[in-house]
Amino acid sequence: MRNIRRMGAVLMALALVLSMNLTAFAAVEDTGFADVDADDWYAEAVEYVRDHGIMNGTTATTFNPDGTTSRGQIAAILYRASGSPEVSGGTAFTDVADTAYYADAVRWASAHGVVTGYGDGTFRPNNPITRQQLAAILWRYAGSPAPEGGADYADEDTISAYASTAVDWARDTGIISGRDGNRFDPNGRAARAQAAVILHRYDTWEPPIPEIPDPEPAPEEGSVLVAYFSATGNTERVANAIAAATGGDLFELTPVEPYTDADLNWTDEDSRVVYEYENPDERDTELVAYTPDNWADYDVVFVGYPIWWYDAAWPVEGFVTENDFTGKTVIPFCTSSSSGIGESGERLAGLAGTGDWLEGERFRSSASDDDVQAWADSLDL
Ligand SMILES: Cc1cc2nc3c(=O)[nH]c(=O)nc-3n(C[C@H](O)[C@H](O)[C@H](O)COP(=O)(O)O)c2cc1C
């Protein structure tokens, strides 16, 4: 199973090959491209991306290895590789015309958080992709895995904050190697040959199988509950890890009307979240169930939620207001892209009115099981 879906081989135009001069013909024999010699460091990668339908030549007989790879092209490559699914949601960037060949790709990629644009509402599709942008895009496409961490690059302080974790991941996995002098060169452009090499490595990268920690001795059965709301799965992963670390039971807070990608698009002023955010009276999200079985048996209740606009996402509120927490220890936790937990735990405690609420914990959206385990251990439940 490869990371980029097989899209079918590119058919070479034989007639054009036959019409080439002798020198070119030797190279074509080797790689299929007149400008890619079989000895070139990127030859194998170029053949791979061509044979797997990931990148095409710029003509039937040339690959143009030194050419530019644009941001729009990278979006189009990943979108094609994902089977060109129907697009809903996503940002309408001011400089992406509906008719552009990459229009659906950019919308799809922004709806899935694979690309973000610039603060001024543009995507700048024709800009050459930089090495740190490519790292960030592939990392998000891979599901934002947690890197191992390790040594810094000599030019670490020139890597933008948004790409820092992605660059660590790209180095750990070997998908993007550094340049001479232990530099990452974050703003260097990724020429087509380099893009081919990176995409080849990405597609043949086997994500490590996570080590399964020895099970902790489970606390008394049924005494811990991990209740959570999660719109896109990040809080759910943390909730699962807390339940694994504490032997707790999981209880998902599921809205009767789940939030779709389009509902969650906070950059769209007509989206459901923006409407509910701007109209607090409309935030009373009906849940499929408010109280788990055996509620009375739980001594410790974790309450998890994503941060929305610096506060607890409101679908969690029904759970907090509908239950009596008297005699229970309540521990809030949240995930967010960058904001802290802020006052959200205190606010939920106020809404509940009962229970002994401890200080909560914020996890980054891509928190690892180890991060969660370390925190759960520190609680000494
Ligand atoms: C409507 C909305 C508002 C958000 N607001 C913030 C915010 O203020 N600060 C932040 O760091 N992240 C914010 N995020 C990002 C989420 O907190 C983050 O992706 C979280 O991990 C999502 O958790 P989930 O996958 O469990 O839904 C927001 C996301 C959405 C959908």
The ligand as a Tripos MOL2 file, in Angstrom:
@<TRIPOS>MOLECULE
LIG
   31    33     1     0     0
SMALL
NO_CHARGES

@<TRIPOS>ATOM
      1 C1        -14.5800   26.6650   14.5360 C.3       1 LIG1
      2 C2        -13.1690   26.4230   14.9670 C.ar      1 LIG1
      3 C3        -12.5190   27.3530   15.7390 C.ar      1 LIG1
      4 C4        -11.2140   27.1170   16.1730 C.ar      1 LIG1
      5 N1        -10.6070   28.0280   16.9680 N.ar      1 LIG1
      6 C5         -9.3500   27.8040   17.3930 C.ar      1 LIG1
      7 C6         -8.7130   28.7320   18.2800 C.ar      1 LIG1
      8 O1         -9.2560   29.7470   18.6920 O.2       1 LIG1
      9 N2         -7.4410   28.4620   18.6520 N.ar      1 LIG1
     10 C7         -6.7760   27.3440   18.2150 C.ar      1 LIG1
     11 O2         -5.6270   27.1640   18.5920 O.2       1 LIG1
     12 N3         -7.3690   26.4330   17.4080 N.ar      1 LIG1
     13 C8         -8.6450   26.6380   16.9950 C.ar      1 LIG1
     14 N4         -9.2580   25.7230   16.1950 N.ar      1 LIG1
     15 C9         -8.5460   24.4830   15.8550 C.3       1 LIG1
     16 C10        -9.0100   23.3330   16.7540 C.3       1 LIG1
     17 O3         -9.0140   23.7130   18.1090 O.3       1 LIG1
     18 C11        -8.0660   22.1340   16.6230 C.3       1 LIG1
     19 O4         -7.9490   21.7680   15.2730 O.3       1 LIG1
     20 C12        -8.5580   20.9630   17.4310 C.3       1 LIG1
     21 O5         -7.4980   20.0320   17.6090 O.3       1 LIG1
     22 C13        -9.7250   20.2430   16.7730 C.3       1 LIG1
     23 O6        -10.1100   19.1730   17.5850 O.3       1 LIG1
     24 P1        -11.0810   18.0140   17.0530 P.3       1 LIG1
     25 O7        -10.3520   17.3430   15.9210 O.co2     1 LIG1
     26 O8        -11.2370   17.1200   18.2120 O.co2     1 LIG1
     27 O9        -12.3340   18.6510   16.6090 O.co2     1 LIG1
     28 C14       -10.5480   25.9360   15.7680 C.ar      1 LIG1
     29 C15       -11.2030   25.0030   14.9590 C.ar      1 LIG1
     30 C16       -12.5000   25.2510   14.5520 C.ar      1 LIG1
     31 C17       -13.2040   24.2430   13.6990 C.3       1 LIG1
@<TRIPOS>BOND
     1     1     2 1
     2     2     3 ar
     3     2    30 ar
     4     3     4 ar
     5     4     5 ar
     6     4    28 ar
     7     5     6 ar
     8     6     7 ar
     9     6    13 1
    10     7     8 2
    11     7     9 ar
    12     9    10 ar
    13    10    11 2
    14    10    12 ar
    15    12    13 ar
    16    13    14 ar
    17    14    15 1
    18    14    28 ar
    19    15    16 1
    20    16    17 1
    21    16    18 1
    22    18    19 1
    23    18    20 1
    24    20    21 1
    25    20    22 1
    26    22    23 1
    27    23    24 1
    28    24    25 2
    29    24    26 1
    30    24    27 1
    31    28    29 ar
    32    29    30 ar
    33    30    31 1
@<TRIPOS>SUBSTRUCTURE
     1 LIG1         1 GROUP 0 **** ****
